[in-house]
Amino acid sequence: MNREDHQLLSPTMRADAPADDTVARMLEGADGPHELSERIAAINREIVRWESNGMLAAWQPLPDSNLDPRAVAALKDYLTRCQALPEWADPVKIARAEALFMDMSMLSCTLLFCASLPECYVLPDLSAVLHAAGQLEAHTDYRVRSTAAMIFPVMMKGGLTTPDGAGVAQTLKVRLIHATIRHLILRGHPGDALGAAPIESMNPAGGGIYHQLYAHGWDTARNGLPCNQEELAYTLLTFNYVFLRGLRSLGLGLERADEEAYLHAWNVMAHVLGVERGLMSWTMEDAGRDFAAMQARGRLLVRQPDPRPALAAALIKAIENEIPVAFLKPFPTLLTRLLCGKDATEDLGLTARLPLASRLLFTGGLGAVRAIDWTVRRVVPGFSITRMCTRVLGYRLVTRFLMDETRPLRLPPALLEQVSDATDSWRHDPQAPRWVNRLEARLNAGADAAASGTATTR
């Protein structure tokens, strides 16, 4: 298919030709799910060695890797073709976005759990792929930690723009994962699925994720391609637009220039991920319209059974488990409802009636805190009880999912040390008065004790 014909297709019928061609070349000749799984495992053992942006150009497989020469050639071509940042990338805006991410620190984790990830599951087909892989219902922390393992390399200082950074390297790994998912679900190159008959589901030949995806079945004419361009663009918006919208909802919104710098940095990342520029949003107004339109189109496709409530329930349960006080456990659901809105709440099945006392405390407390914040900030810039409260929840989630030394993130050692140093520095909020930091430290003491106890019992 030539470029002109490709662009006439709906974004749901467009995927990522460079990555898809690479995966097809690497898996050429593999017969059935067992051989595919072995070939993919060998490839993964090599790409995990992409530890920094600077080493991509000189990558060579290990002498004892036994990697198929076709796979070696395909990976080298892929790196040559895909590692460069776009010519429109603005280093100044990217640096500003990095600083904003570090400033939001623990708050970023709260918004990830209670806004970005829930909104990600609103599209039925996106949820169907996650459901097929069993990545969230059975392994919530795996999904969260995998997401963090991409976000941190991208948003750490120099992650996208320096040879020592790892944002480009990590994004190119994720791009190949998307292409591999498409190849397994469609049992071949996505281009061959256009206009083809539906792929029937079957019993998995094994228990691993690759076998699950291969056996899942797919109707491209009805559902579009898995991990298609629209879904990739939508997921991008959950990490930039939904994050920024969440800050606004909490009364912590950024200046317009800062919001657009944050959108820009993630669009640069999206280019490396294979998202078409025409599907990127550059202002909050455009992002809001695009996001609403994508959700509306996604909701037209009804799936039975609906995978979304189970995914959302697993995520909320994981957050509730980190809240020690019983009557505060409904707060994650209430916060998710606030940040995601009525329609998404219904899509995700988060509509169960919650205890009245918890609802009154959340609503009344939020209103009172916003009023206090607005008043005190007139005299003390940077003061925010809202920021402190969301940081406290974020700290518990960071401690549980990202800072557990018994289960380090799957990142190169040098980068893992940088992430550890960054999250450790997040204990102190430079924007807050000293007494607020002291109060926050007291509230976080329980999380530190719980983390220490968990580590000693493992």
Secondary structure, 3 states (H helix, E strand, C coil): CCHHHHHHCCHHHCCCHHHHHHHHHHHCCCCHHHHHHHHHHHHHHHHCCCCCHHHCCCCCCCCCCCCCHHHHHHHHHHHHHHCCCCCCCCHHHHHHHHHHHHHHHHHHHHHHHHHHHHHHCCCHHHHHHHHHHCCCCCCHHHHHHHHHHHHHHHHCCCCCCCCCCCHHHHHHHHHHHHHHHHHHHHCCCHHHHCCCCCECCCCCCCCCHHHHHHHCCECHHHHCCCCCHHHHHHHHHHHCHHHHHHHHHCCCCCCHHHHHHHHHHHHHHHHHHCCCHHHCCCCHHHHHHHHHHHHHHHHCCCCCCCCHHHHHHHHHHHHHCCCCCHHHCCHHHHHHHHHHCHHHHHHCCCCCCCCHHHHHHHHHHHHHHHHHHHHHCCCCCCCCHHHHHHHHHHHHHHHHHCCCCCCCCCCCHHHHHHHHHHHHHCCCCCCCCHHHHHHHHHHHHHHHHHHHHHHHHC
